[in-house]
């Protein structure tokens, strides 16, 4: 059975894209609640050194996608193109070629990540305490075997995203994103072995691949047989994915280098003080990340059809909405960082990590804005531009992080991270501007400049409120600030169509709810 609905989500207008973005946000945000609840238990069970090692293990799962050769995003792009042009007969060869390549690259990644991670511990490059060294090595090895499952899953997910099939995906993503936190906590109820934790996480990746395979084949039954690949699709996949690989190599390296630099220059304990607040804050990037998931195939389809005006409008409005949403999130984190950490993990972490958490909040706001130009460049067929930008940034970021960490500790690391994402956002935004996707008239008509000014003012005011003593006073002042700011956003930042959409939102929600419960 083939999907008959508009594959890009554009036939249903922005409502479909908003719905799919919200589904993705929900499926990725609810696991954060589980992570919030179980982190104190994991920390207490493993201690600061053990928790720091587990944090590095989670980082390995992220870094592993460096060997994916960008095949997940490449599959999404070309599948969206084929679906948009009605060339459904080209999907099976694309699908199985992507699966085969992901399997091969996953096995290569297992060897490289396994050998490299063990070398870091055995060679004492990571100063892991001797009693933990063997257990940490086995955990890293176990996680290395998760790579083939993780890679093949990106093919399934890429095809589903191209067809805008987010309902089933959201349930699966919710379950397995929760498992990232829940499985370590469950394993630690019975054992303190990090190796067992690693095995549990790897097993969950295998099950996730099986579930995604079932969901994908259920949506696209033509994939079941015959199994065939086409060498004609090999070059486009590898060329497009090759440039994405440069980004996939450099971005995780930059994003994770901070932990390894702290571990090498300070201690594994300092990794815990740094990674706990930054891991929590960076997971808030699920808001912009979830927004661009349905936008990517939509941008690609609009570019393929030559509808530049609609693409520009979608780009500008998306950037404005992400800026407003993440501005409010960042301001909330800045104001509540210290009291939150005190309640959550104690005074010691609050004292050592509050400033890091505040800097991370500003950084994630800036980085969220940068998600949009990066997505546009990749969707319109220029993944090389984002890769070249990251090539320029990498040596600057690593040098700055090393210097500031050595001089100012984990606070310097956080500042270096923030400077890197600011540089990245400026470069990528300038690129889309030079290509005509950001114009002065477009920025003025969309009220983007006013939106950025209002968000900057909110963040500055929130930082000032963070110095107020007393939780009640600080909370009351912040609520008053948010109410005032929201009124200004409604009056000065949103245009007529956006305010009308907000007024119609309850009615649209109610009508969709009735449709979902109507008899078939």
The 8 nearest C-alpha neighbors of each residue, nearest first, counted from 0:
[[1, 220, 219, 2, 218, 221, 217, 3],
 [2, 0, 219, 3, 218, 220, 221, 87],
 [3, 1, 4, 0, 218, 219, 6, 162],
 [2, 4, 1, 5, 6, 0, 82, 162],
 [5, 3, 2, 6, 8, 10, 162, 7],
 [4, 6, 8, 7, 10, 3, 9, 83],
 [7, 5, 162, 8, 4, 82, 163, 83],
 [6, 8, 297, 9, 5, 296, 163, 162],
 [7, 9, 5, 6, 15, 10, 11, 16],
 [10, 8, 12, 11, 7, 297, 5, 13],
 [11, 9, 12, 8, 5, 7, 4, 15],
 [10, 12, 9, 15, 8, 14, 13, 5],
 [13, 11, 9, 10, 14, 15, 8, 16],
 [12, 14, 16, 15, 17, 11, 9, 8],
 [15, 13, 17, 12, 16, 18, 11, 19],
 [16, 14, 18, 17, 13, 8, 11, 19],
 [15, 17, 13, 19, 18, 14, 293, 20],
 [18, 16, 20, 14, 15, 19, 13, 21],
 [19, 17, 15, 21, 16, 20, 14, 22],
 [20, 18, 22, 16, 21, 17, 165, 15],
 [19, 21, 290, 17, 23, 289, 18, 22],
 [22, 20, 24, 18, 23, 19, 17, 25],
 [23, 21, 19, 25, 20, 24, 169, 26],
 [22, 24, 20, 26, 289, 21, 25, 169],
 [23, 25, 21, 27, 289, 22, 26, 28],
 [26, 24, 28, 22, 27, 23, 29, 21],
 [27, 25, 173, 23, 169, 24, 28, 172],
 [26, 28, 24, 25, 29, 30, 173, 23],
 [29, 27, 25, 31, 30, 24, 26, 285],
 [28, 30, 31, 32, 27, 25, 26, 33],
 [31, 29, 177, 33, 32, 28, 176, 27],
 [32, 30, 34, 29, 28, 33, 35, 27],
 [31, 33, 35, 30, 29, 34, 36, 28],
 [32, 34, 30, 36, 31, 35, 37, 177],
 [35, 33, 31, 180, 37, 32, 36, 38],
 [36, 34, 32, 33, 38, 37, 31, 39],
 [35, 37, 33, 34, 38, 32, 39, 40],
 [36, 38, 40, 34, 39, 35, 33, 41],
 [37, 39, 41, 40, 35, 34, 36, 42],
 [40, 38, 42, 41, 37, 43, 344, 36],
 [39, 41, 43, 37, 38, 42, 44, 184],
 [42, 40, 38, 44, 43, 39, 184, 45],
 [41, 43, 39, 46, 45, 40, 44, 50],
 [42, 44, 40, 46, 41, 45, 39, 47],
 [43, 45, 41, 42, 46, 40, 191, 187],
 [46, 44, 49, 42, 50, 43, 41, 47],
 [45, 47, 42, 49, 43, 48, 44, 50],
 [46, 48, 50, 268, 49, 51, 271, 42],
 [49, 47, 51, 268, 50, 46, 267, 52],
 [50, 48, 45, 52, 46, 51, 47, 53],
 [49, 51, 53, 47, 52, 48, 42, 45],
 [50, 52, 271, 54, 48, 49, 53, 270],
 [51, 53, 49, 55, 54, 50, 48, 56],
 [54, 52, 56, 50, 55, 51, 49, 57],
 [53, 55, 51, 57, 56, 52, 50, 58],
 [54, 56, 58, 52, 53, 57, 59, 51],
 [57, 55, 53, 59, 58, 54, 139, 52],
 [56, 58, 54, 60, 59, 55, 53, 61],
 [57, 59, 55, 61, 56, 60, 62, 54],
 [58, 60, 62, 56, 61, 57, 63, 55],
 [61, 59, 57, 63, 58, 62, 56, 142],
 [62, 60, 58, 59, 63, 64, 57, 251],
 [61, 63, 59, 64, 251, 60, 65, 58],
 [62, 64, 65, 60, 61, 59, 66, 146],
 [65, 63, 67, 66, 62, 61, 247, 150],
 [64, 66, 248, 247, 63, 67, 62, 244],
 [67, 65, 64, 68, 108, 63, 104, 105],
 [68, 66, 64, 69, 65, 70, 150, 104],
 [69, 67, 244, 240, 70, 66, 241, 243],
 [70, 68, 240, 243, 244, 67, 71, 72],
 [69, 71, 73, 68, 240, 72, 74, 67],
 [72, 70, 153, 154, 74, 157, 73, 69],
 [71, 73, 75, 74, 70, 69, 76, 157],
 [74, 72, 70, 76, 75, 71, 240, 236],
 [75, 73, 71, 72, 77, 76, 157, 78],
 [74, 76, 157, 161, 72, 78, 73, 158],
 [77, 75, 73, 79, 74, 78, 296, 72],
 [76, 78, 80, 79, 74, 75, 81, 73],
 [77, 79, 81, 75, 80, 76, 74, 161],
 [80, 78, 161, 82, 76, 77, 81, 296],
 [79, 81, 77, 83, 78, 82, 84, 76],
 [82, 80, 86, 78, 84, 83, 79, 85],
 [83, 81, 85, 79, 84, 80, 86, 6],
 [82, 84, 80, 81, 85, 79, 6, 300],
 [83, 85, 81, 82, 86, 80, 87, 79],
 [86, 84, 82, 83, 87, 81, 88, 80],
 [87, 85, 81, 88, 84, 89, 82, 90],
 [88, 86, 89, 90, 85, 82, 81, 91],
 [87, 89, 86, 90, 91, 92, 221, 85],
 [90, 88, 87, 91, 86, 92, 93, 81],
 [89, 91, 93, 87, 88, 92, 94, 78],
 [92, 90, 222, 94, 93, 89, 95, 88],
 [91, 93, 228, 94, 95, 227, 229, 90],
 [94, 92, 90, 96, 91, 95, 97, 89],
 [93, 95, 91, 97, 92, 96, 90, 98],
 [96, 94, 98, 97, 92, 93, 228, 99],
 [95, 97, 228, 99, 93, 98, 94, 92],
 [96, 98, 100, 94, 95, 99, 101, 93],
 [99, 97, 95, 101, 96, 151, 100, 102],
 [100, 98, 102, 96, 101, 97, 95, 103],
 [99, 101, 103, 97, 102, 98, 104, 96],
 [102, 100, 104, 98, 150, 151, 99, 103],
 [101, 103, 105, 99, 147, 100, 104, 151],
 [104, 102, 100, 106, 105, 101, 99, 107],
 [103, 105, 107, 101, 106, 102, 108, 100],
 [106, 104, 147, 108, 102, 146, 103, 107],
 [105, 107, 109, 108, 103, 104, 147, 102],
 [108, 106, 104, 110, 109, 105, 111, 103],
 [107, 109, 105, 111, 106, 110, 112, 66],
 [108, 110, 143, 106, 112, 107, 144, 111],
 [109, 111, 113, 107, 108, 112, 114, 106],
 [112, 110, 108, 114, 113, 109, 115, 107],
 [111, 113, 115, 109, 114, 110, 108, 143],
 [114, 112, 140, 143, 110, 116, 111, 115],
 [113, 115, 111, 117, 112, 116, 110, 118],
 [116, 114, 118, 112, 117, 113, 111, 119],
 [115, 117, 119, 118, 113, 114, 112, 139],
 [116, 118, 120, 136, 119, 114, 115, 121],
 [119, 117, 115, 121, 116, 122, 120, 114],
 [120, 118, 124, 116, 117, 122, 125, 121],
 [119, 121, 123, 117, 118, 122, 125, 124],
 [122, 120, 118, 123, 119, 117, 132, 124],
 [121, 123, 118, 124, 119, 120, 125, 117],
 [124, 122, 120, 125, 121, 126, 119, 127],
 [125, 123, 119, 122, 126, 120, 263, 121],
 [124, 126, 123, 120, 127, 119, 263, 262],
 [127, 125, 123, 124, 128, 267, 262, 263],
 [126, 128, 125, 132, 129, 131, 120, 267],
 [129, 127, 131, 130, 132, 126, 48, 267],
 [128, 130, 132, 131, 127, 133, 126, 123],
 [131, 129, 128, 132, 133, 134, 127, 135],
 [130, 132, 129, 134, 128, 133, 135, 127],
 [131, 133, 129, 135, 134, 127, 130, 128],
 [134, 132, 136, 135, 131, 137, 130, 129],
 [133, 135, 137, 131, 136, 132, 194, 193],
 [134, 136, 138, 132, 133, 137, 131, 193],
 [137, 135, 133, 139, 117, 138, 134, 132],
 [136, 138, 140, 194, 134, 139, 135, 141],
 [139, 137, 194, 197, 135, 141, 140, 136],
 [138, 140, 142, 136, 137, 141, 116, 143],
 [141, 139, 113, 137, 143, 138, 142, 136],
 [142, 140, 138, 197, 198, 143, 139, 144],
 [141, 143, 139, 145, 144, 140, 197, 201],
 [142, 144, 109, 140, 113, 145, 141, 112],
 [143, 145, 142, 146, 109, 141, 201, 140],
 [146, 144, 201, 142, 143, 148, 147, 204],
 [145, 147, 149, 105, 148, 144, 143, 109],
 [148, 146, 105, 150, 102, 149, 106, 145],
 [149, 147, 205, 151, 146, 150, 145, 208],
 [148, 150, 146, 152, 147, 151, 204, 145],
 [149, 151, 147, 101, 152, 153, 148, 105],
 [152, 150, 101, 153, 148, 154, 98, 149],
 [151, 153, 208, 149, 155, 150, 154, 156],
 [154, 152, 71, 156, 150, 151, 155, 157],
 [155, 153, 157, 71, 152, 156, 151, 98],
 [156, 154, 152, 158, 157, 153, 215, 211],
 [155, 157, 153, 159, 154, 158, 160, 152],
 [158, 156, 75, 154, 160, 71, 155, 159],
 [157, 159, 161, 155, 160, 156, 75, 78],
 [160, 158, 156, 162, 164, 161, 157, 163],
 [161, 159, 163, 157, 162, 158, 164, 156],
 [160, 162, 79, 75, 158, 159, 163, 296],
 [161, 163, 6, 159, 160, 164, 7, 158],
 [162, 164, 160, 161, 165, 6, 159, 7],
 [165, 163, 159, 162, 166, 160, 167, 168],
 [164, 166, 168, 163, 167, 169, 19, 160],
 [167, 165, 169, 168, 164, 170, 22, 19],
 [168, 166, 169, 170, 165, 171, 164, 214],
 [167, 169, 165, 171, 166, 170, 172, 164],
 [168, 170, 172, 26, 166, 167, 171, 165],
 [169, 171, 173, 167, 168, 172, 174, 26],
 [172, 170, 168, 174, 173, 169, 175, 167],
 [171, 173, 169, 175, 170, 174, 176, 26],
 [172, 174, 26, 170, 176, 171, 175, 169],
 [175, 173, 171, 177, 172, 176, 170, 178],
 [174, 176, 178, 177, 172, 173, 171, 179],
 [177, 175, 178, 173, 179, 174, 172, 30],
 [176, 178, 30, 175, 174, 179, 180, 181],
 [177, 179, 181, 175, 182, 180, 176, 174],
 [178, 180, 177, 176, 181, 182, 200, 175],
 [181, 179, 34, 178, 177, 182, 183, 184],
 [180, 182, 178, 184, 183, 179, 177, 185],
 [181, 183, 185, 178, 184, 180, 186, 179],
 [184, 182, 186, 196, 185, 181, 180, 187],
 [183, 185, 187, 181, 182, 186, 41, 37],
 [186, 184, 182, 188, 187, 183, 181, 189],
 [185, 187, 183, 188, 184, 189, 182, 196],
 [186, 188, 190, 184, 189, 191, 185, 183],
 [187, 189, 185, 186, 190, 184, 191, 44],
 [190, 188, 187, 186, 191, 185, 192, 184],
 [191, 189, 187, 192, 188, 186, 195, 193],
 [190, 192, 187, 193, 45, 44, 189, 186],
 [193, 191, 194, 190, 195, 134, 196, 187],
 [192, 194, 196, 195, 138, 134, 197, 135],
 [193, 195, 138, 197, 137, 192, 196, 134],
 [196, 194, 198, 197, 193, 192, 199, 186],
 [197, 195, 193, 199, 183, 194, 198, 186],
 [196, 198, 138, 194, 200, 141, 195, 199],
 [199, 197, 195, 201, 141, 200, 196, 202],
 [198, 200, 196, 202, 197, 201, 195, 203],
 [199, 201, 203, 197, 202, 198, 196, 204],
 [200, 202, 145, 198, 204, 203, 199, 142],
 [203, 201, 205, 199, 204, 200, 198, 206],
 [202, 204, 200, 206, 201, 205, 207, 199],
 [205, 203, 207, 201, 202, 206, 148, 149],
 [206, 204, 202, 208, 148, 207, 203, 209],
 [207, 205, 209, 203, 208, 204, 210, 202],
 [206, 208, 204, 210, 205, 209, 203, 211],
 [207, 209, 152, 211, 205, 206, 210, 148],
 [210, 208, 212, 206, 207, 211, 213, 205],
 [211, 209, 207, 213, 212, 208, 214, 206],
 [210, 212, 214, 208, 213, 209, 215, 155],
 [213, 211, 209, 215, 210, 214, 216, 208],
 [214, 212, 210, 216, 211, 215, 217, 209],
 [213, 215, 211, 217, 212, 216, 210, 218],
 [214, 216, 212, 218, 217, 213, 155, 211],
 [217, 215, 219, 220, 213, 218, 214, 212],
 [216, 218, 214, 215, 219, 220, 213, 0],
 [219, 217, 215, 216, 220, 214, 1, 0],
 [220, 218, 216, 221, 217, 1, 222, 0],
 [219, 221, 216, 222, 0, 223, 217, 218],
 [222, 220, 223, 219, 224, 91, 0, 1],
 [223, 221, 91, 220, 224, 219, 216, 225],
 [224, 222, 221, 220, 225, 216, 226, 219],
 [225, 223, 226, 222, 221, 227, 220, 91],
 [224, 226, 227, 223, 222, 221, 91, 92],
 [227, 225, 224, 95, 223, 228, 222, 91],
 [226, 228, 92, 225, 95, 229, 91, 96],
 [227, 229, 92, 96, 95, 230, 93, 226],
 [230, 228, 231, 92, 232, 227, 233, 96],
 [229, 231, 233, 232, 228, 234, 96, 92],
 [232, 230, 229, 233, 234, 235, 228, 236],
 [233, 231, 230, 235, 234, 229, 236, 93],
 [234, 232, 230, 236, 231, 235, 237, 229],
 [233, 235, 237, 236, 232, 238, 231, 230],
 [236, 234, 238, 237, 232, 233, 239, 231],
 [237, 235, 233, 239, 234, 238, 240, 73],
 [236, 238, 240, 234, 241, 239, 235, 233],
 [239, 237, 241, 235, 240, 236, 234, 242],
 [238, 240, 241, 236, 237, 242, 235, 73],
 [241, 239, 69, 243, 237, 68, 238, 242],
 [242, 240, 244, 238, 243, 237, 239, 68],
 [241, 243, 383, 244, 245, 240, 382, 239],
 [242, 244, 240, 69, 246, 241, 245, 247],
 [245, 243, 247, 68, 241, 69, 242, 246],
 [244, 246, 248, 242, 243, 247, 386, 249],
 [247, 245, 386, 243, 249, 244, 248, 250],
 [248, 246, 244, 65, 245, 250, 249, 243],
 [249, 247, 65, 245, 246, 244, 250, 251],
 [248, 250, 252, 246, 247, 251, 253, 245],
 [249, 251, 253, 252, 247, 246, 254, 248],
 [252, 250, 254, 253, 62, 255, 249, 248],
 [253, 251, 249, 255, 250, 256, 254, 248],
 [252, 254, 250, 256, 251, 255, 249, 393],
 [253, 255, 251, 252, 256, 250, 257, 416],
 [256, 254, 252, 257, 253, 251, 258, 58],
 [255, 257, 253, 259, 258, 252, 254, 260],
 [256, 258, 260, 255, 259, 261, 412, 254],
 [259, 257, 261, 256, 260, 255, 270, 262],
 [258, 260, 262, 256, 261, 257, 263, 255],
 [261, 259, 263, 257, 262, 258, 264, 256],
 [262, 260, 258, 264, 265, 259, 263, 270],
 [261, 263, 266, 267, 259, 260, 265, 264],
 [262, 264, 260, 261, 265, 259, 125, 266],
 [265, 263, 261, 262, 260, 266, 405, 404],
 [264, 266, 261, 262, 263, 269, 267, 408],
 [267, 265, 262, 269, 268, 261, 263, 264],
 [266, 268, 262, 270, 269, 48, 51, 126],
 [269, 267, 266, 271, 270, 48, 47, 51],
 [268, 270, 272, 266, 271, 267, 273, 265],
 [271, 269, 267, 273, 268, 272, 274, 51],
 [270, 272, 51, 274, 268, 269, 273, 275],
 [273, 271, 269, 270, 352, 274, 275, 348],
 [274, 272, 270, 271, 275, 269, 276, 409],
 [273, 275, 277, 271, 278, 270, 276, 272],
 [274, 276, 278, 277, 273, 271, 272, 279],
 [277, 275, 279, 356, 278, 274, 280, 273],
 [278, 276, 280, 274, 279, 275, 281, 356],
 [279, 277, 281, 274, 275, 276, 280, 282],
 [278, 280, 276, 277, 282, 281, 275, 283],
 [279, 281, 277, 282, 283, 278, 276, 360],
 [282, 280, 283, 278, 284, 279, 277, 363],
 [281, 283, 284, 280, 279, 285, 278, 31],
 [284, 282, 285, 281, 280, 286, 279, 28],
 [285, 283, 282, 286, 281, 287, 288, 367],
 [284, 286, 288, 283, 289, 287, 282, 24],
 [287, 285, 284, 289, 288, 24, 283, 290],
 [288, 286, 290, 289, 367, 284, 285, 321],
 [289, 287, 285, 290, 291, 286, 284, 292],
 [290, 288, 23, 292, 286, 20, 287, 24],
 [289, 291, 20, 287, 288, 292, 286, 293],
 [290, 292, 294, 288, 289, 293, 295, 287],
 [291, 293, 289, 294, 290, 295, 288, 20],
 [294, 292, 295, 291, 16, 296, 20, 19],
 [295, 293, 291, 297, 292, 296, 298, 290],
 [294, 296, 298, 297, 293, 292, 291, 378],
 [297, 295, 299, 298, 294, 79, 161, 7],
 [296, 298, 294, 300, 7, 295, 299, 301],
 [299, 297, 295, 301, 296, 300, 378, 294],
 [298, 300, 378, 296, 302, 297, 301, 379],
 [301, 299, 303, 297, 302, 298, 296, 304],
 [302, 300, 304, 306, 298, 303, 299, 310],
 [301, 303, 305, 299, 300, 304, 379, 298],
 [304, 302, 300, 301, 305, 299, 80, 306],
 [305, 303, 301, 302, 306, 300, 307, 299],
 [306, 304, 302, 303, 307, 301, 300, 308],
 [305, 307, 301, 304, 308, 309, 302, 310],
 [308, 306, 310, 309, 305, 311, 302, 301],
 [309, 307, 311, 310, 306, 312, 313, 305],
 [308, 310, 312, 311, 307, 306, 313, 301],
 [309, 311, 307, 313, 308, 312, 301, 314],
 [312, 310, 314, 308, 309, 313, 436, 307],
 [311, 313, 309, 315, 314, 310, 316, 308],
 [312, 314, 310, 316, 311, 315, 317, 309],
 [315, 313, 311, 317, 312, 316, 310, 318],
 [316, 314, 318, 312, 317, 313, 311, 319],
 [315, 317, 319, 313, 318, 314, 312, 320],
 [316, 318, 320, 314, 319, 315, 313, 321],
 [319, 317, 315, 321, 316, 320, 322, 314],
 [318, 320, 316, 322, 317, 321, 447, 315],
 [321, 319, 317, 323, 322, 318, 316, 324],
 [320, 322, 324, 318, 323, 319, 325, 317],
 [323, 321, 319, 325, 320, 324, 326, 318],
 [322, 324, 326, 320, 321, 325, 319, 327],
 [325, 323, 321, 326, 327, 322, 320, 328],
 [324, 326, 328, 327, 322, 364, 323, 321],
 [327, 325, 323, 329, 328, 324, 454, 322],
 [326, 328, 330, 325, 324, 329, 331, 323],
 [329, 327, 325, 331, 326, 330, 332, 324],
 [330, 328, 360, 326, 332, 331, 327, 325],
 [329, 331, 333, 458, 327, 461, 332, 328],
 [332, 330, 328, 334, 329, 333, 335, 327],
 [331, 333, 329, 335, 336, 330, 334, 360],
 [334, 332, 357, 330, 331, 336, 335, 462],
 [335, 333, 465, 331, 332, 461, 336, 330],
 [334, 336, 332, 333, 338, 339, 337, 331],
 [337, 335, 339, 332, 353, 333, 338, 334],
 [336, 338, 353, 340, 339, 349, 335, 341],
 [339, 337, 341, 340, 335, 336, 342, 470],
 [340, 338, 336, 342, 337, 341, 335, 343],
 [339, 341, 349, 343, 337, 342, 338, 344],
 [342, 340, 345, 346, 338, 349, 339, 343],
 [341, 343, 339, 340, 345, 344, 338, 346],
 [342, 344, 340, 341, 339, 345, 39, 35],
 [345, 343, 340, 341, 342, 39, 348, 346],
 [346, 344, 341, 347, 348, 342, 343, 340],
 [345, 347, 341, 349, 348, 350, 344, 340],
 [348, 346, 350, 349, 345, 351, 341, 344],
 [347, 349, 351, 350, 352, 346, 345, 272],
 [350, 348, 340, 346, 341, 353, 352, 337],
 [349, 351, 347, 348, 352, 346, 353, 337],
 [352, 350, 348, 349, 347, 353, 272, 354],
 [351, 353, 355, 349, 348, 354, 272, 350],
 [354, 352, 337, 356, 349, 355, 336, 350],
 [355, 353, 357, 356, 352, 358, 410, 351],
 [356, 354, 352, 358, 353, 357, 410, 413],
 [355, 357, 359, 353, 276, 354, 358, 277],
 [358, 356, 333, 354, 360, 359, 355, 353],
 [359, 357, 355, 361, 360, 356, 413, 362],
 [358, 360, 362, 356, 357, 361, 363, 277],
 [361, 359, 329, 357, 363, 358, 362, 356],
 [362, 360, 364, 358, 359, 363, 329, 365],
 [363, 361, 417, 359, 365, 364, 360, 366],
 [362, 364, 366, 360, 365, 361, 367, 359],
 [365, 363, 367, 361, 362, 366, 325, 326],
 [366, 364, 362, 368, 367, 363, 421, 361],
 [365, 367, 363, 369, 368, 420, 364, 362],
 [368, 366, 364, 370, 369, 365, 287, 363],
 [367, 369, 365, 366, 370, 371, 322, 318],
 [370, 368, 424, 366, 367, 371, 372, 373],
 [369, 371, 367, 373, 368, 372, 374, 366],
 [370, 372, 374, 373, 369, 368, 375, 318],
 [373, 371, 375, 374, 428, 427, 369, 370],
 [372, 374, 376, 370, 371, 375, 427, 377],
 [373, 375, 371, 377, 372, 376, 378, 370],
 [376, 374, 378, 372, 377, 373, 379, 371],
 [377, 375, 381, 373, 379, 374, 378, 382],
 [376, 378, 382, 381, 374, 380, 375, 379],
 [377, 379, 299, 375, 380, 376, 298, 295],
 [380, 378, 376, 377, 299, 302, 381, 375],
 [379, 381, 377, 378, 382, 376, 239, 299],
 [382, 380, 377, 376, 383, 384, 379, 378],
 [381, 383, 377, 384, 385, 242, 243, 380],
 [384, 382, 386, 242, 381, 385, 387, 243],
 [385, 383, 387, 386, 382, 381, 388, 376],
 [384, 386, 388, 387, 382, 383, 373, 389],
 [385, 387, 246, 383, 389, 384, 388, 245],
 [388, 386, 390, 384, 389, 385, 383, 391],
 [389, 387, 385, 391, 386, 390, 384, 392],
 [388, 390, 392, 386, 391, 387, 393, 385],
 [391, 389, 387, 388, 392, 393, 386, 249],
 [392, 390, 388, 389, 393, 387, 394, 395],
 [391, 393, 389, 395, 390, 394, 396, 388],
 [392, 394, 396, 395, 390, 391, 389, 397],
 [395, 393, 397, 396, 392, 398, 391, 390],
 [394, 396, 398, 392, 393, 397, 399, 391],
 [397, 395, 393, 399, 394, 398, 419, 392],
 [396, 398, 400, 394, 399, 395, 401, 393],
 [397, 399, 401, 395, 400, 396, 394, 402],
 [400, 398, 396, 402, 397, 401, 415, 403],
 [399, 401, 415, 397, 403, 412, 398, 402],
 [400, 402, 398, 404, 399, 403, 397, 405],
 [403, 401, 399, 405, 400, 404, 398, 406],
 [402, 404, 411, 406, 400, 405, 407, 401],
 [405, 403, 408, 411, 412, 401, 407, 406],
 [404, 406, 402, 403, 408, 407, 401, 264],
 [405, 407, 403, 404, 408, 402, 411, 401],
 [408, 406, 411, 404, 403, 405, 410, 409],
 [409, 407, 404, 411, 410, 405, 406, 412],
 [408, 410, 412, 411, 404, 273, 413, 407],
 [411, 409, 413, 412, 408, 355, 407, 414],
 [412, 410, 403, 407, 404, 414, 409, 413],
 [411, 413, 409, 404, 415, 410, 400, 414],
 [412, 414, 416, 410, 411, 415, 355, 358],
 [413, 415, 417, 411, 416, 412, 418, 410],
 [416, 414, 400, 412, 418, 417, 413, 399],
 [415, 417, 413, 419, 414, 418, 412, 420],
 [418, 416, 362, 414, 419, 420, 415, 421],
 [419, 417, 421, 415, 416, 420, 422, 414],
 [418, 420, 416, 422, 417, 421, 396, 423],
 [419, 421, 423, 417, 422, 366, 418, 424],
 [422, 420, 418, 424, 423, 419, 365, 425],
 [421, 423, 419, 425, 420, 424, 426, 418],
 [424, 422, 420, 426, 421, 425, 427, 419],
 [423, 425, 369, 421, 427, 426, 422, 428],
 [424, 426, 422, 428, 423, 427, 429, 421],
 [425, 427, 429, 423, 424, 428, 422, 430],
 [428, 426, 430, 424, 429, 425, 372, 423],
 [429, 427, 431, 425, 430, 372, 426, 424],
 [428, 430, 432, 426, 427, 431, 425, 433],
 [431, 429, 427, 433, 432, 428, 426, 434],
 [432, 430, 434, 428, 436, 433, 429, 437],
 [431, 433, 437, 429, 435, 430, 434, 436],
 [432, 434, 430, 431, 435, 429, 436, 437],
 [435, 433, 431, 432, 436, 430, 437, 429],
 [436, 434, 432, 437, 433, 438, 431, 311],
 [435, 437, 431, 432, 311, 434, 438, 433],
 [438, 436, 432, 435, 431, 441, 442, 439],
 [439, 437, 441, 440, 442, 435, 432, 436],
 [438, 440, 442, 441, 443, 437, 444, 432],
 [441, 439, 443, 438, 442, 444, 445, 437],
 [440, 442, 438, 444, 443, 439, 445, 437],
 [443, 441, 439, 445, 447, 440, 444, 446],
 [442, 444, 440, 446, 441, 445, 439, 447],
 [443, 445, 441, 446, 442, 440, 447, 439],
 [444, 446, 442, 447, 443, 441, 315, 316],
 [447, 445, 443, 444, 449, 492, 448, 442],
 [448, 446, 450, 442, 445, 449, 319, 451],
 [447, 449, 451, 450, 446, 452, 442, 443],
 [448, 450, 452, 447, 446, 451, 492, 453],
 [451, 449, 447, 453, 492, 448, 452, 454],
 [450, 452, 454, 448, 449, 453, 455, 447],
 [451, 453, 449, 455, 450, 454, 456, 448],
 [454, 452, 456, 450, 455, 451, 449, 457],
 [453, 455, 457, 451, 456, 326, 452, 450],
 [456, 454, 452, 458, 457, 453, 451, 459],
 [455, 457, 453, 459, 454, 458, 460, 452],
 [456, 458, 454, 460, 455, 459, 461, 453],
 [457, 459, 461, 330, 455, 460, 456, 462],
 [460, 458, 456, 462, 461, 457, 455, 463],
 [461, 459, 463, 457, 462, 458, 456, 464],
 [462, 460, 464, 458, 463, 330, 459, 334],
 [463, 461, 465, 459, 460, 464, 333, 458],
 [462, 464, 460, 461, 465, 466, 459, 467],
 [463, 465, 461, 466, 467, 462, 334, 460],
 [466, 464, 334, 462, 463, 467, 461, 333],
 [465, 467, 464, 463, 468, 462, 334, 473],
 [468, 466, 464, 465, 473, 469, 472, 463],
 [469, 467, 466, 470, 473, 472, 465, 471],
 [470, 468, 472, 471, 473, 467, 474, 338],
 [469, 471, 473, 472, 474, 468, 338, 467],
 [472, 470, 474, 473, 469, 475, 476, 468],
 [473, 471, 475, 469, 474, 470, 476, 468],
 [472, 474, 470, 476, 471, 475, 467, 477],
 [475, 473, 477, 471, 476, 472, 470, 478],
 [474, 476, 478, 472, 477, 473, 471, 479],
 [477, 475, 479, 473, 474, 478, 472, 480],
 [476, 478, 480, 474, 479, 475, 473, 481],
 [479, 477, 481, 475, 480, 476, 474, 482],
 [478, 480, 476, 482, 477, 481, 483, 475],
 [479, 481, 477, 483, 478, 482, 484, 476],
 [482, 480, 484, 478, 483, 479, 485, 477],
 [483, 481, 485, 479, 484, 480, 478, 486],
 [484, 482, 480, 486, 481, 485, 479, 487],
 [483, 485, 481, 487, 486, 482, 480, 488],
 [486, 484, 488, 482, 487, 483, 481, 489],
 [487, 485, 489, 483, 484, 488, 490, 482],
 [486, 488, 490, 484, 485, 489, 491, 483],
 [489, 487, 492, 485, 491, 486, 490, 484],
 [490, 488, 486, 487, 493, 491, 492, 485],
 [489, 491, 487, 488, 486, 492, 493, 494],
 [490, 492, 488, 487, 489, 493, 449, 446],
 [491, 493, 488, 450, 446, 449, 489, 490],
 [494, 492, 489, 497, 491, 498, 488, 490],
 [493, 495, 497, 496, 498, 492, 445, 446],
 [494, 496, 498, 497, 499, 493, 500, 489],
 [497, 495, 499, 498, 494, 500, 493, 501],
 [498, 496, 500, 499, 494, 495, 493, 501],
 [497, 499, 501, 495, 500, 496, 493, 494],
 [498, 500, 502, 496, 497, 501, 495, 503],
 [499, 501, 497, 503, 498, 502, 504, 496],
 [502, 500, 498, 504, 499, 503, 497, 505],
 [501, 503, 499, 500, 504, 498, 505, 506],
 [502, 504, 500, 506, 501, 505, 507, 499],
 [503, 505, 507, 501, 506, 502, 500, 508],
 [506, 504, 508, 507, 503, 509, 502, 501],
 [507, 505, 509, 503, 508, 504, 510, 502],
 [508, 506, 504, 510, 509, 505, 511, 503],
 [507, 509, 505, 511, 506, 510, 504, 512],
 [508, 510, 512, 506, 507, 511, 505, 513],
 [511, 509, 507, 513, 512, 508, 506, 514],
 [512, 510, 514, 508, 513, 509, 507, 515],
 [511, 513, 509, 515, 510, 514, 508, 516],
 [512, 514, 510, 516, 511, 515, 517, 509],
 [515, 513, 511, 517, 512, 516, 510, 518],
 [514, 516, 512, 513, 517, 511, 518, 510],
 [517, 515, 513, 514, 518, 512, 519, 511],
 [516, 518, 514, 515, 513, 519, 512, 511],
 [519, 517, 516, 515, 514, 513, 512, 511],
 [518, 517, 516, 515, 514, 513, 512, 511]]
